[in-house]
């Protein structure tokens, strides 16, 4: 009788452990987010330094709209991939920096054409 109770407790613990691990794995695969940082000031400054001197005043306004749309679309693309972008000033450290990746995504969106981007 005593062995039977110990066996039932052991089976209950093992079953609970397996269920817990299974739930965590399933939960992570569907709901886990990846948190990253980005430096929006650096992204904006880099684009301004590359393009601001080469554009007329009219084209600067047009480019600003295209750049803003590219930035917004890039952040939304990352969001769809389960990536949460946090401004680097709000984080003390320990998260991957996606600043360069976002810059490249924006450049790719702008250079794709069809965005009404002024020619440089």
Biotite code that builds the C-alpha atoms (Angstrom):
import biotite.structure as struc

atoms = struc.array([
    struc.Atom([0.000, 0.000, 0.000], chain_id="A", res_id=1, res_name="UNK", atom_name="CA", element="C"),
    struc.Atom([2.799, 2.389, 0.906], chain_id="A", res_id=2, res_name="UNK", atom_name="CA", element="C"),
    struc.Atom([4.685, 1.617, -2.339], chain_id="A", res_id=3, res_name="UNK", atom_name="CA", element="C"),
    struc.Atom([1.472, 2.237, -4.276], chain_id="A", res_id=4, res_name="UNK", atom_name="CA", element="C"),
    struc.Atom([1.079, 5.717, -2.755], chain_id="A", res_id=5, res_name="UNK", atom_name="CA", element="C"),
    struc.Atom([4.718, 6.598, -3.424], chain_id="A", res_id=6, res_name="UNK", atom_name="CA", element="C"),
    struc.Atom([4.374, 5.369, -6.998], chain_id="A", res_id=7, res_name="UNK", atom_name="CA", element="C"),
    struc.Atom([1.222, 7.471, -7.525], chain_id="A", res_id=8, res_name="UNK", atom_name="CA", element="C"),
    struc.Atom([2.934, 10.557, -6.089], chain_id="A", res_id=9, res_name="UNK", atom_name="CA", element="C"),
    struc.Atom([5.963, 9.966, -8.322], chain_id="A", res_id=10, res_name="UNK", atom_name="CA", element="C"),
    struc.Atom([3.761, 9.488, -11.403], chain_id="A", res_id=11, res_name="UNK", atom_name="CA", element="C"),
    struc.Atom([1.844, 12.648, -10.521], chain_id="A", res_id=12, res_name="UNK", atom_name="CA", element="C"),
    struc.Atom([5.058, 14.657, -10.159], chain_id="A", res_id=13, res_name="UNK", atom_name="CA", element="C"),
    struc.Atom([6.505, 13.353, -13.430], chain_id="A", res_id=14, res_name="UNK", atom_name="CA", element="C"),
    struc.Atom([3.247, 13.983, -15.279], chain_id="A", res_id=15, res_name="UNK", atom_name="CA", element="C"),
    struc.Atom([3.028, 17.514, -13.861], chain_id="A", res_id=16, res_name="UNK", atom_name="CA", element="C"),
    struc.Atom([6.627, 18.205, -14.815], chain_id="A", res_id=17, res_name="UNK", atom_name="CA", element="C"),
    struc.Atom([6.134, 16.947, -18.385], chain_id="A", res_id=18, res_name="UNK", atom_name="CA", element="C"),
    struc.Atom([2.920, 18.965, -18.741], chain_id="A", res_id=19, res_name="UNK", atom_name="CA", element="C"),
    struc.Atom([4.650, 22.089, -17.430], chain_id="A", res_id=20, res_name="UNK", atom_name="CA", element="C"),
    struc.Atom([7.582, 21.751, -19.825], chain_id="A", res_id=21, res_name="UNK", atom_name="CA", element="C"),
    struc.Atom([5.230, 21.056, -22.751], chain_id="A", res_id=22, res_name="UNK", atom_name="CA", element="C"),
    struc.Atom([3.134, 24.123, -21.926], chain_id="A", res_id=23, res_name="UNK", atom_name="CA", element="C"),
    struc.Atom([6.243, 26.319, -21.722], chain_id="A", res_id=24, res_name="UNK", atom_name="CA", element="C"),
    struc.Atom([7.553, 25.099, -25.072], chain_id="A", res_id=25, res_name="UNK", atom_name="CA", element="C"),
    struc.Atom([4.205, 25.626, -26.779], chain_id="A", res_id=26, res_name="UNK", atom_name="CA", element="C"),
    struc.Atom([3.778, 29.018, -25.140], chain_id="A", res_id=27, res_name="UNK", atom_name="CA", element="C"),
    struc.Atom([7.224, 30.183, -26.215], chain_id="A", res_id=28, res_name="UNK", atom_name="CA", element="C"),
    struc.Atom([6.763, 29.091, -29.790], chain_id="A", res_id=29, res_name="UNK", atom_name="CA", element="C"),
    struc.Atom([3.504, 31.035, -30.148], chain_id="A", res_id=30, res_name="UNK", atom_name="CA", element="C"),
    struc.Atom([3.757, 33.969, -27.773], chain_id="A", res_id=31, res_name="UNK", atom_name="CA", element="C"),
    struc.Atom([7.367, 34.797, -26.994], chain_id="A", res_id=32, res_name="UNK", atom_name="CA", element="C"),
    struc.Atom([8.567, 38.186, -28.129], chain_id="A", res_id=33, res_name="UNK", atom_name="CA", element="C"),
    struc.Atom([12.125, 39.197, -28.864], chain_id="A", res_id=34, res_name="UNK", atom_name="CA", element="C"),
    struc.Atom([13.038, 42.532, -27.316], chain_id="A", res_id=35, res_name="UNK", atom_name="CA", element="C"),
    struc.Atom([15.657, 44.664, -29.079], chain_id="A", res_id=36, res_name="UNK", atom_name="CA", element="C"),
    struc.Atom([16.847, 48.247, -28.904], chain_id="A", res_id=37, res_name="UNK", atom_name="CA", element="C"),
    struc.Atom([17.277, 50.891, -31.571], chain_id="A", res_id=38, res_name="UNK", atom_name="CA", element="C"),
    struc.Atom([18.706, 54.401, -31.610], chain_id="A", res_id=39, res_name="UNK", atom_name="CA", element="C"),
    struc.Atom([16.190, 56.525, -33.528], chain_id="A", res_id=40, res_name="UNK", atom_name="CA", element="C"),
    struc.Atom([18.334, 59.661, -33.211], chain_id="A", res_id=41, res_name="UNK", atom_name="CA", element="C"),
    struc.Atom([21.210, 57.846, -34.912], chain_id="A", res_id=42, res_name="UNK", atom_name="CA", element="C"),
    struc.Atom([18.939, 56.535, -37.668], chain_id="A", res_id=43, res_name="UNK", atom_name="CA", element="C"),
    struc.Atom([17.570, 60.013, -38.368], chain_id="A", res_id=44, res_name="UNK", atom_name="CA", element="C"),
    struc.Atom([20.989, 61.678, -38.124], chain_id="A", res_id=45, res_name="UNK", atom_name="CA", element="C"),
    struc.Atom([22.535, 59.174, -40.534], chain_id="A", res_id=46, res_name="UNK", atom_name="CA", element="C"),
    struc.Atom([19.825, 59.728, -43.121], chain_id="A", res_id=47, res_name="UNK", atom_name="CA", element="C"),
    struc.Atom([19.981, 63.481, -42.733], chain_id="A", res_id=48, res_name="UNK", atom_name="CA", element="C"),
    struc.Atom([23.735, 63.521, -43.177], chain_id="A", res_id=49, res_name="UNK", atom_name="CA", element="C"),
    struc.Atom([23.479, 61.373, -46.307], chain_id="A", res_id=50, res_name="UNK", atom_name="CA", element="C"),
    struc.Atom([20.585, 63.093, -48.031], chain_id="A", res_id=51, res_name="UNK", atom_name="CA", element="C"),
    struc.Atom([19.849, 66.526, -46.572], chain_id="A", res_id=52, res_name="UNK", atom_name="CA", element="C"),
    struc.Atom([22.635, 68.365, -48.379], chain_id="A", res_id=53, res_name="UNK", atom_name="CA", element="C"),
    struc.Atom([21.793, 66.745, -51.719], chain_id="A", res_id=54, res_name="UNK", atom_name="CA", element="C"),
    struc.Atom([18.116, 67.698, -51.844], chain_id="A", res_id=55, res_name="UNK", atom_name="CA", element="C"),
    struc.Atom([16.221, 70.877, -52.627], chain_id="A", res_id=56, res_name="UNK", atom_name="CA", element="C"),
    struc.Atom([13.825, 72.245, -50.016], chain_id="A", res_id=57, res_name="UNK", atom_name="CA", element="C"),
    struc.Atom([10.837, 70.767, -51.845], chain_id="A", res_id=58, res_name="UNK", atom_name="CA", element="C"),
    struc.Atom([12.528, 67.373, -52.121], chain_id="A", res_id=59, res_name="UNK", atom_name="CA", element="C"),
    struc.Atom([13.491, 67.447, -48.430], chain_id="A", res_id=60, res_name="UNK", atom_name="CA", element="C"),
    struc.Atom([9.814, 67.548, -47.448], chain_id="A", res_id=61, res_name="UNK", atom_name="CA", element="C"),
    struc.Atom([9.016, 64.735, -49.843], chain_id="A", res_id=62, res_name="UNK", atom_name="CA", element="C"),
    struc.Atom([11.967, 62.687, -48.600], chain_id="A", res_id=63, res_name="UNK", atom_name="CA", element="C"),
    struc.Atom([10.974, 63.260, -44.956], chain_id="A", res_id=64, res_name="UNK", atom_name="CA", element="C"),
    struc.Atom([7.565, 61.740, -45.660], chain_id="A", res_id=65, res_name="UNK", atom_name="CA", element="C"),
    struc.Atom([9.106, 58.784, -47.505], chain_id="A", res_id=66, res_name="UNK", atom_name="CA", element="C"),
    struc.Atom([11.665, 58.270, -44.724], chain_id="A", res_id=67, res_name="UNK", atom_name="CA", element="C"),
    struc.Atom([8.947, 58.375, -42.042], chain_id="A", res_id=68, res_name="UNK", atom_name="CA", element="C"),
    struc.Atom([6.895, 55.822, -43.950], chain_id="A", res_id=69, res_name="UNK", atom_name="CA", element="C"),
    struc.Atom([9.970, 53.597, -44.392], chain_id="A", res_id=70, res_name="UNK", atom_name="CA", element="C"),
    struc.Atom([10.745, 53.790, -40.671], chain_id="A", res_id=71, res_name="UNK", atom_name="CA", element="C"),
    struc.Atom([7.164, 53.001, -39.715], chain_id="A", res_id=72, res_name="UNK", atom_name="CA", element="C"),
    struc.Atom([6.959, 50.095, -42.173], chain_id="A", res_id=73, res_name="UNK", atom_name="CA", element="C"),
    struc.Atom([10.282, 48.683, -40.953], chain_id="A", res_id=74, res_name="UNK", atom_name="CA", element="C"),
    struc.Atom([9.136, 48.732, -37.326], chain_id="A", res_id=75, res_name="UNK", atom_name="CA", element="C"),
    struc.Atom([5.843, 47.094, -38.353], chain_id="A", res_id=76, res_name="UNK", atom_name="CA", element="C"),
    struc.Atom([7.713, 44.383, -40.289], chain_id="A", res_id=77, res_name="UNK", atom_name="CA", element="C"),
    struc.Atom([9.765, 43.589, -37.194], chain_id="A", res_id=78, res_name="UNK", atom_name="CA", element="C"),
    struc.Atom([6.600, 43.579, -35.095], chain_id="A", res_id=79, res_name="UNK", atom_name="CA", element="C"),
    struc.Atom([5.070, 40.956, -37.399], chain_id="A", res_id=80, res_name="UNK", atom_name="CA", element="C"),
    struc.Atom([8.169, 38.821, -36.766], chain_id="A", res_id=81, res_name="UNK", atom_name="CA", element="C"),
    struc.Atom([7.560, 39.042, -33.003], chain_id="A", res_id=82, res_name="UNK", atom_name="CA", element="C"),
    struc.Atom([10.262, 41.649, -32.407], chain_id="A", res_id=83, res_name="UNK", atom_name="CA", element="C"),
    struc.Atom([9.561, 44.486, -29.977], chain_id="A", res_id=84, res_name="UNK", atom_name="CA", element="C"),
    struc.Atom([11.752, 47.538, -30.604], chain_id="A", res_id=85, res_name="UNK", atom_name="CA", element="C"),
    struc.Atom([12.557, 49.707, -27.586], chain_id="A", res_id=86, res_name="UNK", atom_name="CA", element="C"),
    struc.Atom([14.305, 53.077, -27.732], chain_id="A", res_id=87, res_name="UNK", atom_name="CA", element="C"),
    struc.Atom([17.851, 52.500, -26.473], chain_id="A", res_id=88, res_name="UNK", atom_name="CA", element="C"),
    struc.Atom([17.682, 55.409, -24.011], chain_id="A", res_id=89, res_name="UNK", atom_name="CA", element="C"),
    struc.Atom([15.045, 53.463, -22.067], chain_id="A", res_id=90, res_name="UNK", atom_name="CA", element="C"),
    struc.Atom([17.245, 50.376, -21.575], chain_id="A", res_id=91, res_name="UNK", atom_name="CA", element="C"),
    struc.Atom([20.377, 50.009, -19.486], chain_id="A", res_id=92, res_name="UNK", atom_name="CA", element="C"),
    struc.Atom([21.804, 47.177, -21.558], chain_id="A", res_id=93, res_name="UNK", atom_name="CA", element="C"),
    struc.Atom([21.684, 43.519, -22.401], chain_id="A", res_id=94, res_name="UNK", atom_name="CA", element="C"),
    struc.Atom([19.480, 43.660, -25.507], chain_id="A", res_id=95, res_name="UNK", atom_name="CA", element="C"),
    struc.Atom([20.576, 43.313, -29.149], chain_id="A", res_id=96, res_name="UNK", atom_name="CA", element="C"),
    struc.Atom([20.925, 46.595, -31.064], chain_id="A", res_id=97, res_name="UNK", atom_name="CA", element="C"),
    struc.Atom([18.854, 46.663, -34.272], chain_id="A", res_id=98, res_name="UNK", atom_name="CA", element="C"),
    struc.Atom([19.769, 50.231, -35.286], chain_id="A", res_id=99, res_name="UNK", atom_name="CA", element="C"),
    struc.Atom([21.795, 49.183, -38.345], chain_id="A", res_id=100, res_name="UNK", atom_name="CA", element="C"),
    struc.Atom([19.256, 46.553, -39.349], chain_id="A", res_id=101, res_name="UNK", atom_name="CA", element="C"),
    struc.Atom([16.447, 49.127, -39.271], chain_id="A", res_id=102, res_name="UNK", atom_name="CA", element="C"),
    struc.Atom([18.567, 51.587, -41.288], chain_id="A", res_id=103, res_name="UNK", atom_name="CA", element="C"),
    struc.Atom([19.133, 48.919, -43.933], chain_id="A", res_id=104, res_name="UNK", atom_name="CA", element="C"),
    struc.Atom([15.438, 48.066, -43.974], chain_id="A", res_id=105, res_name="UNK", atom_name="CA", element="C"),
    struc.Atom([14.563, 51.738, -44.520], chain_id="A", res_id=106, res_name="UNK", atom_name="CA", element="C"),
    struc.Atom([17.162, 52.085, -47.292], chain_id="A", res_id=107, res_name="UNK", atom_name="CA", element="C"),
    struc.Atom([15.785, 48.994, -48.992], chain_id="A", res_id=108, res_name="UNK", atom_name="CA", element="C"),
    struc.Atom([12.215, 50.307, -48.814], chain_id="A", res_id=109, res_name="UNK", atom_name="CA", element="C"),
    struc.Atom([13.234, 53.716, -50.158], chain_id="A", res_id=110, res_name="UNK", atom_name="CA", element="C"),
    struc.Atom([15.366, 52.285, -52.967], chain_id="A", res_id=111, res_name="UNK", atom_name="CA", element="C"),
    struc.Atom([12.647, 49.839, -54.028], chain_id="A", res_id=112, res_name="UNK", atom_name="CA", element="C"),
    struc.Atom([11.004, 52.678, -55.889], chain_id="A", res_id=113, res_name="UNK", atom_name="CA", element="C"),
    struc.Atom([7.352, 53.447, -56.075], chain_id="A", res_id=114, res_name="UNK", atom_name="CA", element="C"),
    struc.Atom([7.613, 55.419, -52.833], chain_id="A", res_id=115, res_name="UNK", atom_name="CA", element="C"),
    struc.Atom([7.679, 58.861, -54.450], chain_id="A", res_id=116, res_name="UNK", atom_name="CA", element="C"),
    struc.Atom([11.182, 59.324, -53.092], chain_id="A", res_id=117, res_name="UNK", atom_name="CA", element="C"),
    struc.Atom([13.047, 62.192, -54.684], chain_id="A", res_id=118, res_name="UNK", atom_name="CA", element="C"),
    struc.Atom([15.994, 61.144, -56.793], chain_id="A", res_id=119, res_name="UNK", atom_name="CA", element="C"),
    struc.Atom([19.387, 61.889, -55.296], chain_id="A", res_id=120, res_name="UNK", atom_name="CA", element="C"),
])
